[in-house]
Amino acid sequence: MREIFIGELSRLKLFDILKTLLVEKKTGVLNIEGRETGEICLEGGNIVHSKTTHCTGEEAFLEITGWRIGKASFKPGVPSKEKTVAIPAEQLLLKWSYRKQEWDKIREVVPTPNVIFRLSLQRNSEERNIRPDEWNVLALSSGRKSVSESGETLGWTEFKTSRTICQLVQGGLLEKVEERRLTKQKRVGENFFPKLEHELKRAMGPVAPFIIDDKLAEFAGTRDFFPQDEAEFFVDALGEEIPSDPKRKEFLKAMMAFLSSKS
């Protein structure tokens, strides 16, 4: 059977997607494509396998549940060739709940993977034991690499990288670099948001600027700096807000043509 597009994680909650698949005892593959790609395989309403670029099994499932950007699609009727998740779905969802609580605390310190940290000046002589993982992060914390870039260098998941940085910040060893932007990540051009607002106003009227700002908050971005590689996902997410199908198609067509002309 063909793959079915479900929607954007910026608009839908992954829990709601999984809940339906589990309750209906579906078999198939749930694919997520965003900054990274991941998959969750189900058989008869049980989660039997999961994988991302960095890991498989339970940890991969928990990593995917922390993603807030990406396109979700489901390919029904496809049995998994691998079995990397051994515990029942109920236990896995309980672990997800604990991970979410931990994420909420981490994001108070590390709000997005685009944040940059540097070594903090030590104002006291208190000794502290540094774990090997913490040393690895400290060695990369020169005020130039973002959280995501540090994770890529170390081959770590976003959760592990963010948690370690959070612990180092709380221990007084790292501090956030204010008003710094990624040097390697290309941002959208200055005409992107004016064009976006113009086309969305044509579809939805004067509420368009407010909808854009609300969606920016979900993407943890700003008009001054928004990554070019997330522009298409952002446009798709805004398109989901347009209730009229013809106007949605017109909006998406205009914006995709605009993005293609700038690539």
C-alpha positions in Angstrom: 0.0 0.0 0.0 1.1 3.5 -0.6 2.5 5.8 2.1 -0.1 8.1 3.6 0.9 11.7 4.6 -0.4 12.5 8.1 0.8 16.1 8.7 3.5 18.3 10.3 4.7 17.8 13.8 4.6 21.6 14.3 0.8 21.2 14.0 0.1 17.7 15.2 1.3 16.0 18.4 3.2 12.8 17.8 1.4 11.3 20.8 -2.0 11.8 19.1 -0.7 10.1 15.9 0.7 7.1 17.8 -2.4 6.9 20.0 -4.6 6.3 17.0 -2.3 3.7 15.5 -2.0 1.8 18.7 -5.7 1.9 19.5 -6.6 0.7 16.0 -3.9 -2.0 16.3 -2.2 -1.0 13.1 0.7 -2.7 11.4 3.1 -0.5 9.4 5.9 2.1 9.5 5.5 5.6 10.8 8.2 7.8 9.1 9.3 11.2 10.3 11.3 13.5 8.0 12.7 16.8 9.3 16.2 17.8 10.4 16.7 14.1 10.8 14.8 11.0 9.6 13.4 8.4 11.9 10.9 5.5 11.8 8.7 3.7 14.3 7.5 0.2 13.3 4.2 -1.2 14.6 2.7 -4.7 14.5 -0.8 -5.3 15.7 -0.7 -2.2 17.9 2.7 -2.9 19.4 5.8 -0.8 18.8 8.5 -3.4 17.8 11.3 -1.3 16.2 12.5 2.2 15.9 15.6 3.9 14.5 17.2 7.3 13.8 20.5 8.3 12.3 22.2 7.8 15.7 20.5 5.0 17.4 17.9 2.2 17.4 15.4 0.6 19.8 14.0 2.3 22.8 16.4 5.2 22.7 15.6 5.9 19.1 11.9 6.0 19.9 12.5 8.4 22.8 14.7 10.6 20.6 11.9 10.9 17.9 9.4 11.8 20.6 11.4 14.9 21.3 11.3 16.2 17.7 9.0 19.2 17.2 9.6 19.7 13.4 9.1 17.2 10.6 6.6 15.6 8.3 4.9 12.4 9.5 3.7 9.7 7.1 2.5 6.1 7.6 2.9 3.1 5.3 0.4 0.6 6.4 0.6 -3.2 6.3 4.4 -3.3 6.2 5.9 -5.8 8.9 9.2 -4.9 10.5 12.2 -7.0 9.6 13.9 -5.9 12.8 12.7 -6.2 16.5 14.7 -3.7 18.6 11.9 -2.8 21.1 11.1 -5.6 23.6 8.9 -3.9 26.2 5.1 -3.4 25.8 3.9 -0.2 24.3 2.4 0.9 27.7 5.9 0.8 29.3 7.4 2.6 26.4 4.9 5.4 26.6 5.6 5.7 30.3 9.3 6.2 29.6 8.2 8.8 27.0 6.3 10.6 29.7 9.4 10.7 31.9 11.6 11.8 29.0 9.1 14.6 28.2 9.3 15.9 31.8 13.1 15.9 31.5 13.0 17.7 28.2 10.7 20.4 29.6 13.4 21.1 32.3 16.3 21.0 29.7 14.6 23.4 27.3 14.5 26.1 30.1 18.3 26.1 29.6 18.7 24.9 26.0 15.6 26.1 24.2 16.7 25.1 20.7 19.6 23.1 19.1 20.7 26.4 17.4 21.9 27.9 20.7 25.6 28.4 21.2 27.5 28.0 24.5 31.0 28.9 25.6 33.2 28.3 28.7 32.1 30.3 31.7 34.6 32.3 33.7 35.1 30.6 37.1 34.3 32.9 40.0 35.3 30.5 42.7 38.0 27.9 43.2 35.6 25.0 44.1 36.8 21.7 42.6 34.5 19.5 40.6 34.8 16.1 39.0 34.2 16.2 35.3 32.9 13.1 33.5 34.4 12.1 30.2 31.2 13.0 28.3 31.3 16.5 29.9 34.9 16.9 28.9 34.0 16.1 25.3 31.4 18.9 25.3 33.7 21.4 27.1 36.4 20.7 24.4 33.9 21.9 21.7 32.5 24.8 23.7 34.5 27.7 22.1 31.5 29.9 21.5 31.4 28.9 17.8 29.5 25.6 17.6 25.8 25.3 18.2 24.2 22.5 20.2 23.3 20.6 17.1 26.8 21.0 15.6 28.4 19.7 18.8 26.1 16.8 18.7 26.9 16.0 15.1 30.7 16.1 15.9 30.2 13.8 18.8 27.7 11.5 17.1 25.2 12.1 19.9 21.5 12.5 19.9 20.0 16.0 20.5 18.7 14.8 23.9 22.1 13.6 25.2 23.9 16.7 23.9 21.3 19.1 25.4 21.2 17.3 28.7 25.0 17.3 29.1 25.1 21.0 28.2 22.3 21.8 30.6 24.2 20.0 33.4 27.3 22.0 32.6 25.4 25.3 32.6 23.8 24.5 35.9 27.3 23.6 37.2 28.6 27.0 36.2 31.0 25.7 33.6 29.2 26.9 30.4 27.2 30.0 29.6 25.0 31.0 26.6 26.5 33.2 23.9 24.1 36.0 23.5 23.0 37.4 20.2 25.1 34.9 18.2 23.9 33.3 15.1 25.1 30.1 13.3 27.8 30.8 10.8 27.4 27.6 8.9 23.7 27.5 8.6 22.3 29.7 5.8 19.3 31.8 6.7 16.4 32.8 4.5 16.7 36.0 2.5 15.3 39.3 3.6 12.4 39.0 1.2 11.1 35.7 2.6 8.9 37.0 5.4 7.5 40.0 3.4 6.5 37.5 0.6 5.2 35.0 3.1 3.0 37.6 4.8 1.7 39.0 1.5 0.7 35.5 0.3 -0.8 34.5 3.6 -2.8 37.7 3.8 -4.3 36.9 0.4 -5.5 33.6 1.8 -6.5 34.6 5.4 -6.7 38.3 5.6 -5.3 40.6 8.4 -4.7 37.8 10.9 -1.8 36.5 8.8 1.1 38.3 10.7 -0.2 36.9 14.0 -0.4 33.4 12.6 3.1 33.7 11.3 4.4 34.9 14.7 2.6 32.1 16.5 4.1 29.5 14.2 7.6 31.0 14.5 7.3 30.4 18.3 6.5 26.8 17.6 9.6 26.5 15.4 11.7 28.4 18.0 12.8 30.9 15.3 12.7 34.6 14.6 12.1 36.8 11.6 15.7 38.1 11.9 17.1 34.7 11.7 15.4 31.7 10.2 17.2 28.7 8.7 16.8 28.2 5.0 16.6 24.4 5.3 13.5 24.8 7.5 11.7 27.3 5.2 9.7 24.6 3.3 8.6 22.9 6.5 7.5 26.3 7.8 5.5 27.1 4.7 3.8 23.7 4.8 2.9 24.3 8.5 1.4 27.6 7.7 -0.5 26.1 4.8 -2.2 23.7 7.3 -3.7 26.8 8.9 -5.7 27.8 5.8 -9.2 26.3 6.0 -10.0 26.9 2.3 -8.5 24.1 0.2 -8.2 26.2 -3.1 -6.6 29.1 -1.2 -4.2 26.7 0.6 -3.1 25.3 -2.8 -2.7 28.8 -4.2 -0.6 29.8 -1.2 1.6 26.8 -1.3 2.1 27.1 -5.1 3.1 30.7 -4.8 5.5 30.1 -1.9 7.1 27.0 -3.4 7.7 28.9 -6.6 9.3 31.7 -4.6 11.6 29.3 -2.7 12.6 27.5 -5.9 13.6 30.8 -7.5 15.9 31.5 -4.5 17.6 28.1 -4.4 
